[in-house]
Amino acid sequence: MSYITGITRGGSEWTPAFIIELKEENCIGCGRCFKVCPRKVFDLVEREIEDDEDGDDDTSMVMTIADALDCIGCGSCARVCPKNCHVHEPAAAE
């Protein structure tokens, strides 16, 4: 199987790895991936946390993938994530 490849400015071949999943259960909502993404692939949303002890629900922030098809495969998000939430893979060339 061949993958989509590109050429760097230095002339080296490069295979981008595109976002395919974001592990929301690991996400702490720090926003680092949102800040470094040049294509606005991510969105920060509220996550409801159920509290079984007193019946109150609490909320926290978590990243979600807003537009995976806009990912350019640079991997910046994975490099800044402290919780290893991002899953990437190369895309097959058509």
N, C-alpha and C positions, 0 to 999 in steps of 0.2 A: 504494500500500500504506500502510495506517495502522499506527502503532506504539503500543504501550502508553505512555501518558503519565500524568503526575501533576501536582499543583499544589503549589508550594512554600508555605511559611508566608506569604511575601510576595505570593502570588497569581499568580506567574509559572508558565507551563506548563513542565514539565520532562520530557524523554524519557530514561529510564534506559537505560544500555548494560550488558548482562549479559555475564559472562565466558563465552567460548565455547572458549577455548584458553589453555594456559599453555606457553610455549616452554621446555621443560625443558633444552634444550641451551644456552640462555642463562643459566639460573638459577644463581646462586652460593650458594643456600641461606642467605641472610642472615636470612630470617624476618620481614622488615618487613611483607610483605603478610599473613602469618599473624597478626601482632600487631594490625594495624589493622582487619582484617575483623570486622565486627560479627556475622557469621552463621556463622563457622567453615566457610567454603567450602574452605579449603586444609588440607593436611596435609604435614608435613615427614617425608620418608622417605629411606632410604639409596639412593645411586646407586653402582653398582659401576663402577669405572674400570679398564679393562684396561691393563696395563703390558707392552708387547711386548718391552722390553729384557731384563728378567730373569724374566719369566713370572709375577711376583707381581701379584695384583689388589689394588687399593686402593679405599676407599670414601669418599664425600663425601655431604653432605646436599643434598637438592633438594626444592623444593616440587612438589606435585601438586594437582590439583583433587579434593577429597574429595566435594563435593556441589554441583555447578554449579546444580542446581535451587533451592538455598537462597540464591543470589545475589540481592541486592536492587537491583543496578545502580548503586551509589553511586560506584564508580570509585576508592575509596580505595586499593585495591591498586596500581592503575596509577600513581597519583600518587607513591607512596613507592618504587616499584621502580627501582633504579639501572641495571638492565639491559634495561628495556622488554620484559619477558617476557609481559605480559598482553595478550590480544586480546579486545576487547569489541564487541558490536553490539546495537542495539536489537531488541526482540522484536516480532513482528507481533501486532497486536490481533486477537482472534478474533471 
